Amino acid sequence: MKLLVPLKQVPDSTMRIKVAPDGKSIVTEGITWSISPYDEYAVEMALEQKDADPSTTVSVVTVGPVRAKDALRAALAMGCDDGTFVTSDENAAPLVVARALAKFVEQKQPDLVLCGRQASDDDQGFVGPALATILGWPHVATVTKFAPADGGIEIWREVEGGHEVWKASGPALVTVQKSDKEPRYASLPGIMKAKKKELPELALSSLGVDAAAPKIEVVKMETPPQRGGGKILKAADGDAASVAAELVRLLRDEAKVL
C-alpha cells in the first residue's frame, strides 16, 4: 500500500505567540516550528500500517517556504520513507496549496492520502477537503483508524457516541482526527538517517498550478484579554446561606453570568 501524508509546518504549540506591530501577523523571530499536531497523528496512523505491513510505503510532502523542509525531516525521522518539498510563497492561498498537492498526488498515485483534520495555526480545515474535490476522490473526515480489507480500505470515522465504518474501493482521502496511538518520538538512528536522505524540491510554478485564487485577508489580530484573579469564598466567612448569597451576587454583578 502506498500512503501519502501532506504536512504543514506551524508554530510549536509550546511557544508564546506575540502579535506583530502591524496587528495582522505574528512575530516569527525566535519561534520554534513543528509539524501541525493533526498532521502528526496522520503520520502516526500511516506508520502504524507500515508497522503491520512492511511492504507499505509512507511518503510526505509539504508546500511552503524554505523552513518547511524541517517538517519533512521530522517526519522522515519518525519513520517515513521519503519526502518532497514544493517551494512556494509564505502566504500561498490554501486553494493554490490544494491544487499543487493535487498535481503531486497525480504523479505519486498513492492508494490513500491522509491529511490532518485542520492546521493548528489557522484552524481552517480547508486543504484536505479541497484536495479531495480537485482529485474527484471520496473524502472521509474525523478518521481515527483505517485498515486494508477485501480489496479496499475500511475507514473508522468518529461520530458522537461511537464510530462509523466506511469502505473505499479505490483511492481515497481522509482527514485525521487522532490515531489510536500518540505520535511516536523520533529515534536517534531515525534522526541520523533523516539527515542523510535527499529531499527532492519542486517549484510551485513547475507543477503548472493556477495561482489565481481568492485569499482571506486578516483585518486584525489580537491576543485574548488577560484573565483577572479569582475569588475564594470560605465557609469561615459566614454560614452556608450567606456564602451562597455572596456567590450569587458575585456571579450576577461582577462576572455577569446570571
Secondary structure, 3 states (H helix, E strand, C coil): CEEEEEECEEECCCCCCCECCCCCCECCCCCCEEECHHHHHHHHHHHHHHHHCCCCEEEEEEEECHHHHHHHHHHHHHCCCEEEEEECCCCCCHHHHHHHHHHHHHHHCCCEEEEECCCCCCCCCCHHHHHHHHHCCCEEEEEEEEEEECCEEEEEEEECCEEEEEEECCCEEEEECCCCCCCCCCCHHHHHHHHHCCCCEEEHHHHCCCCCCCCCCCCCCCCCCCCCCCCCCCHHHCCHHHHHHHHHHHHHHHCCCC
